[in-house]
């Protein structure tokens, strides 16, 4: 009988911790500290306990090792110990460090004792995650920190008592002076982490980004905004489809040692897939800058002979990815990331798919609000994938977006009901066809290629090129939610039809004749994007 203890490390409130501030620099530091708490600090704690984490060739059940790291990635970790006493000691050291160096990170830990020879590790781990970790997330009583006495001032970002000013922390990597503001201990730790966060990012991208030429930006102003032309930032949130179930299926039915090796291999491959996809995005941006080709008005910001890439990953290293970029690039880079992610190989041998939400807002718009909408958009895309599961059980990649010319009032469903819903044949009709599937499909016309093909026709087609008033007139006609009104428009302008979508089950011609199909408008998204990005109708 060999008793071991398995320990699951997770966190809760990740998004609130990372995106509670509207300052990109603080978001950078927060993301880094959260990653450290469940990866590097886990490894360093094991080293402190004299566990050689790099000894992957040694198995805990047949060696003198007292602990074995199964994986640490994607915001959680799984560690095997020879006794509960060692597991508790590990938790004490790790949680103390998180409390001292990353205030605001909510760490969750669960332990389970089991017999290596008679019990199945897969079942133990799944039970811990489902019962203990999930229960902790829902039952956790939020801490209520002392908000200070009558003589204290508040931090601008967290509203907690200020302990310092930002003077000594905000100008790393930035030659522009920044206005000083009050900061709490939590904010101070985030700002102090920026240097290490940037070094980690540069190391990941060293093979594709020449640090002597290109720098990752520290503020949204450096994403490539053009004076008098564009002042928008895009927040892109992408998440792999069904990855939780894939991890379960890949580990199910395996013996304990085989399960450990499989989980370690799968976790590593998924982490690398996300990073590789981001590298392809960075390469595409740099290539465009070097060639002088400004596809999508690719942004470039020159400051004191330094070129800031109009792109900055914030959360990466797995299937959960968040990056910010120049507003005009958001939708295109999100689609590029999804394509690159689909090509990556992973340990279970199945194809990867993911969904992405893109929120484009004014550069100085509250960052936390923009992220919230991008997360909702990603969920809308995932909902669209689930609705089509009957026809495509393996799923597909999808993308959704929102272009906020001013502010954001309400959830994305409320915004769309208020601003993009009309009545068509006495039923609600949607002006937007989003979310869109990334790849073509013979059954579905709502695709990325369809959107881009229609948009290109509006910009370059012989019936539409440089005829902005005509396009704007069509936009107003589509708002009426009437196929008859669209057909009247075609007759008035002596047009045979609207731009064609890629052929799919005969739906393209039906759309081109009336503009609507199944209470969805096929052309409003393209016109809105043109107006937003090119200044059409300004």
N, C-alpha and C positions, 0 to 999 in steps of 0.2 A: 504494500500500500504506500503510494507516494503522494503526499499532500502538497499541492501548490496553491498559490493565490494569483488570480488574474485581476488586473486593475485597468479600468477604463478611465481616461482623462478627457474631459470635454469642457466646453464653455457655453455660456448663454448670454444673450444680450449683445452679440457681436456687432450687429449693424448699428445699434445705438451707441456703442463705445467708439466705433471707428468714425461714424458719420454725424455725430452730435455737433461737431463744430463746422462752421462755414469756411474755415481756413484750410486750404489744401495741405499746407505744411503739417498741421496737427493731424489731419487724416492719415498722412504718410507715416508719422510716428506711431499713431494708434494701431494701424494695421501691422506694423513691424512688431510692436510689443505683444499684440495678440498672437502673432505667429510664433514669437519667441516662447510664449507661455506654454504652448502645446507641442513644441518641437525642440528647439535648441536648448531651452532650459530643462526640458525633460531629459535630454541626453546628458547635459552637464550635471544634473542631479544624480544620474546613474553613475557617472564618472566619480563624483564626490563620494559615492557609496562604494567605490572600488569595483564597479561593474564595467568590464571592457565592452562597450557598445558596438565596437567594430568587429567583434569575434563572431561573425555570422556563420562561420564554419563549425562553431561549437554549439551543441544543443544542451539546454539546461538540465534535461533529464539524464544525460549521460556524462556530464562534466561537473567541475567544481564550481561553476557559475551559480551565483545566488539570485541573479536576475537576467532577463533577456528582453530586449526591446523588439516587439513584433513589428510595429510601425508607428510613425509619428508624422502625420501629414494631414492637410485639409482641415486643420482646426481641432483635431483630436488625436489621441494616442492610445496604444494598447501595449501593456507591459506585463510580463510574467515574472512572478517572484517565487522563491522557495518557501516563504512563510509569510503569514499576515503581518507579523512584527516588522519585517523588512519593508513590506508594502506600505504600512502606516508611517514608518520612518521616512520613506521616499515622499509620501504625501505631505508630511510636515515640512520638509525642506523646500519642496516645490511651492506649496501654498504660501509659505512665509516670504519667499522671494517675490511671488506675484503681488502680495500685499505691500511689500516694501518698494518694489521697482515698477509696478504696473497697476497703480491704484485705478479702480474702475473696471478691471477685468474680473468677470465672475467665473471662477473655476468650479467645475463639477467633477467629483471623483467617486467611483463606486468600486468596491472589492467583492470578490466571491472566492471562497475556498472550494477546491474540488480535488478529486482523486484522479491523478494522471492516467492510471491504468484502466479504470472502470467507467469514468465519465467522459462525455464528449465536450471538448472545449468550445466547439462551434455553438452548441446549445447554451452553454453557460454564458458566453459573450452576448449572444442575441437576447437572452433573458435579462442580463445586466443593462443593456442598452434600452430595451423596451420597458422594463419595469422600474429599475433604479434611476437611471439617468433621466428618462422622460419624466418620471415622477418628481425628481428634484427640480426639473425645469418648471413644472406647473405648480409645485407646492412651495417653491423657494420664496421666502419672505424678503422683499427688497430691503437693502440696508438704507437707513435714514441717517445720513451723516449730519453732524452738528453744523448748521449753516452759519455759524459765527456769532459773535457777540455784537453789541451795539456799535462798537468802535471798529469793526472790520469792514473791508471792502470786498466786493464780489468779483470773481473771475469772469471775464467777458464771455467765455465759451461754456463753462460748466455751471456757472452761478454759485459755485462753492467758494469758501473763503479764500481770498487771494493771499499768496505767500511770497510773491516776487513779481517782477515785471518781465516782459518779454525781451528786453534789450539785449541780453547776452545770448539769446537762443534763436532768434529769427533770421539772422543774416548769414548763416552758413550756406555757402554755395550761391549766394545772391549778393551782387555788388550794389544793389539798390538799397537805400535806407528804408526801413519800414517803421511806421508809427508804433510807438511803444504802447502796450496795453497790459492790464493786470491779469495774472495767471494763478491758478490753483496748483496744488501739488500734482494732480492728475495731468493737467495741461503742461506743466513744466516737464514731467517725465516724457510726455509725447514729443515735445520739442527737442529734448535732449537725445531722443532716439533717432532723429531725422538723419544725422550723419551716418550712423550705422545702417539705417534703412536704405539710404542711397547707395552705400557701398555694396550692400547685398544685391540690389537691383542691377548695379553696374557689372557685378561679377556674373550674374545670370546672363546678361546680354553682351558680355565682352566680345564674343565671337561675331556679333552682327552690328554692334554700335561702337564706333570709334570715339572713345571718351575725349580725345583731343579736339574733336570737331563738334560732336553733338553732346548736349547735356539734357538730362531729364528735368523738366520744369518743377519748381517748388511752389508755384502759385498759378492760379488760373489765368492771370494776365499774361503769362509766358507761354500759353498754349498756341499762340500764333494769331492772336486777334489783329485785325487790320484797321487802322484808324480811318474812320469814315466809311468803312465797308462792312466789317463783321465784328461783333463783340458777343459771341456765344460760345458756350462750352457744352460738350456732350458727356453725359454720364452713362456708361455702358455696363450693364450687369448681365452676365451669362452664367448659365447653370446646366450641367449635364443632365440628360434625360434618364430617369430610372436607375441612377447609379447605386442608390441604396439597395435596391432589389438585386442588382447585378453582383454587388459584393456578397450578399446573402447566398445567392445561387452558386457563386464560385466557391464559397467555403462549405456549402452544405454537403453532408455525406462523407466528408474527409476525416481521416484519423488525425489525432492531435498534431503530430509533427508535420504532416502533410498540410494541415490547415494553416499552421503558422507560416510555413514557406509560401503557400499560395497567397495568403493575405499580404504578406510582405512584398511579394512580386507584383501583385495587382495594384496595391497602393502606390508603389514606386512608378509603375507604368502610367497610371492616371495622372500623378503629379507631373511627370515629364511631358505628358500629352498637352496639358494646359500651358506649360512654359514654352514648348516648341511652337504651339499655335501663336502665342504672343510674339515670339521671335519672328515668325513669318509676317506678322503685322508690322513690326518695326522695320524689317527689311524692305517691305513695300513702300513705307513712308520715305525711307532714306533714298531708295532708288528713284522715287518721284522727284525728290528735292535735287538729286544729282543730275537727273535728265532735264530738269526744268519743266517737266510736264506737270501741270497743275490739274490733275484729274479730281473733280470735286472741289476745285479751288483749294488745293492742298496748302495748308498754312505753314509759314516759317517766320520765326521771330528772331531778329538779330539784335543782340545786346552786347556792347563792348567786345565785338569780334567773337562772341560765343553764339552758337546756334542751338536754340532750344527745340527739341523735338516737340511737335504738337500732339504729344501722346505720353501718358504716364500710367503704368499699371499700379493699382493700389492693393488689390487682393489677388494673389496668384499662387500657383503651386497646387493644382488640383483641378477639379471640374467646376469649382465655384470661382468665377473670375469677375473682377470689377476693374475697369480702367476709365480714365478721363481723357478727352482729346478735344481738339479744336472743333467747335460746333458743326461746321460744314462737313466734317469728316465722319461724324458719329455713326450714321446709318451704314455708310460704305465700309468702315473699319469693322463694325459689328458683323456684317455679312462676310467679310474677309476672314475674321477670326473663326466664325462658325465653319466655313469651308476648310480652313486649315486644321481645325479641331477634328473634323470628320475623317481626315486622312491619317490621323495618328494611330499607331498600333497599340493595343493594350493586351494584358496578359490573358484575358478570357477569350481572345480571338474574335470577338464580335465587333461590329461597326459602332463607332461612337456617334452620337447625335447630341445636340444641345439646343437650348432656346436662349434668346437674348432680348433684353428690353433696353431701349435707348431713349433717354430724356434729354432734349436739347433746351437749354435755358440761357438767360442772360448771364454773362460772365460772373457778375457779382450777386447773382440770385442765391438765396440760402441753399447751400450745398446739400444739407440733410434732406430737405424737401425734394430736391431733384433726384436724389438717390432713392427715396421712398417710391417715387413714381416709376423710376426705371425698374425697381424690384416688382412693382405691380404689373408692369408691362411684360416682364419675363414670365410672370404667373399666367397672364392672359395667353401668351404664346404656348405655354405648357398645357393650358386648358384646351386650346385648339388642337394640340397633338392628341390629347386624351379623347377628344370628341371623335377623332378619326381612327381610333385604335381598332375598331371593327374591321376597317379596310386595310390598315397597315399596322399589324400587331408589333412590328419591330420599331415603330416610331419613325420620326423624321425631325430635322432641324427646322426651327421657325423663328421669326423675328417680328417684333412689334416696336413701335416708336411713337413719341409725341413731340411735336415741335411747339414750344411755348414762346410765342412772340412777346408775351407780357408776363403774367403771373400764373400760378397754379392754385385753383380753388376747388377743393374736394378731391375725392379719389379719382382714378382714371375712368372707372365706370360712370361716376357722376359727371365728369367732364364730357365724356362722349355722349351721354344721354342728353346733356344740356346743349352742347355745341355741334354735335354731329349726327343727331337723330332727326329724321323728318318723317312725314306720313306719306306712305305710298300704297295706294289701293286700300285705304282705311286701316292699314297696318303699319307698325313702326318699321322704318327703313334706315339702314346705316349708310351714311355718306362714306365712311371708311371701309375698305375691304380688309384692312389689317385685323389680326396677324397674318403674315405671309409665310408660306413654306419656302425653304431655301432652294430646294431642287425642284425641277419640273416633274409633273405627274399627269398622266393622261386623263385622270378623273377630276382634277382640280385646277381651276384657272387662277386662283389667288396665290401667285408665286412671285418670288423675287425677280425672276427674269421677266415676268409679265409686267410688273411695276416699272422696271428699268426700261423695257422696250417701249412702253407707252410714253414714259417721260422723254425718252430720246426722240420719239416721233413728234411730240409737242414742240420740242426745241429745234429739230432739224428737218422735219418732214415738209414737203413742198406746200402742203395745204395750211401749215401752221407756223413755219419759221418766220420769226420777226413780226408775227401778227398777235401781239400780246392782248390787244383789245378783244380779239375773237376768243382767245383762251379764257379771258376773264368773263366774257359773256357766257361761255359754256359753264363756267363755275356757278354762276347765278342760276342758270337753267337747271343744273343738277340739284341745286338746293330745293327746287320745287318738288322733287321726288316723283316726277312724272315721266314715263317713257314717251308719252305723246308730246310733251313739251320738248324733249330731246329730239324727237323726229321733226318737229316744227323748226327747231334750230338748224338741223341739217338741211332742210329745204330752203330756209332763208339764206343761208350761206352757200347754198349749192354744193354741198359736200355729199359724196356717196355714202360715207360712214365715218365713224370715229376711228382712232387708231386701233389696229388689230392686236390682240393678245397672241402669244404663242398658241398654236392650234391645240385644243384639248376637248375632245368629245363634242365638237361642233359648237361649243359655248362661245368661242371667240367672235363669230359672226353675229350671234344673238346679242352679245354685249355691244358690239360696234354699231348695231342698228338702234339700240335703245338706251345704252349707258348703264342699265340696271339688270341684275340677274339675281333671282332668289332674295329680293329685298336688300341686296348689296350693290353699292355703286362702284363701278370699276375704274373711274377716272378722277375722282375727287382727290385721292391721295397724291397722284402725280402732279396735279395742278397746284395743290397746297405746297408740295415740296419745291416746285419751281418758284413759286412766289416767295417762299421762305429763304431759299438759298441764293436765288439770283436777284431778288429784289423786285420780282414781277408784281406789278400792281401797287408798288410803293407810291 
